[in-house]
């Protein structure tokens, strides 16, 4: 798959709610995920299993009311960006909050090798 195909598949999976299905198909086994802030487990998660764990944590901690995905925005032949808007409630407290972030994805050898998230 080329950059555009990978980017479109990621966005389509997020829109359809099947982003977990895309992990094994689009990500390298040694991919790295980097958050803007440390939320208790460090900013970097290494490896596909760790990234799956991040998804599992988020799904267990938040109830999603609505979400949208904008993009992908291609950059050269090795990167793309996606904007995520999520309306969610923290399950433990019931606090409802809007979340907006930009994900930057780095691609090499037909797989996502790094993702970085930026949010306010």
Buried (B, 14 or more C-beta within 10 A) or exposed (E): EEBEEBBBBBBBBBEEEEBEEBBEEBBBEEBBBBBEEEEEEEEEBEBBEBBBBBEEEEEEEBEEEEBEBEBBEBBEEEBBBBBBEBBBBEEEEEEEEEBEBBBBBBBEEEBBBBBBBBEE
